[in-house]
């Protein structure tokens, strides 16, 4: 029998007009402490964003999402947050913030394949 992994995930949201609190799901962050695993998947649906705000700077949004990914993966060009341990990076990425890029509250689950789970959640909640 395969080992089950306890994981946490959050949905990455783009909030074009923060004061309106409307958002488009754009990605997933999945984290498993025991497996020392963190993954980010994202996609920017420019048509959907345009329905919320035609003036959204999608290039800046994409750069911000790339920064999220760099931090999650611990890339050297991700800044000082990227140098933290995996649990700390996940907590920082999922902290409540009032900005164009936000996340849902973390949710927990169990799975046997973390990569398959992040891909499934991405398809279900973002695409």
Secondary structure by P-SEA (a helix, b strand, c coil): cbbbbbbbbbbbbbbcccccccccccbbbbbbccccbbbbbbbbaaaaaaaaccccaaaaaaaaaaaaaaaaaccccccccccccaaaaaaaaacccccccccccccccccccaaaaaaaaaaaccc
